Amino acid sequence: MRQKIMKIARSKKAATAIEYGLIAALIAVAAMTAIQSVASETTDMWNKVGSEVTNN
């Protein structure tokens, strides 16, 4: 079992797969951050619209 793990750890394919996984995780975090920012701005906009409609 240990030999298989060591073989995978030395494999270039495994290293490449790990790198792609890290890149995908980074992209996911960036996307979530962007979506949260847009969602916050959109919520603020609709709250303002709602208060304008209520006041007028």
Buried (B, 14 or more C-beta within 10 A) or exposed (E): EEEEEEEEEEEEEEEEEEEEEEEEEEEEEEEEEEEEEEEEEEEEEEEEEEEEEEEE
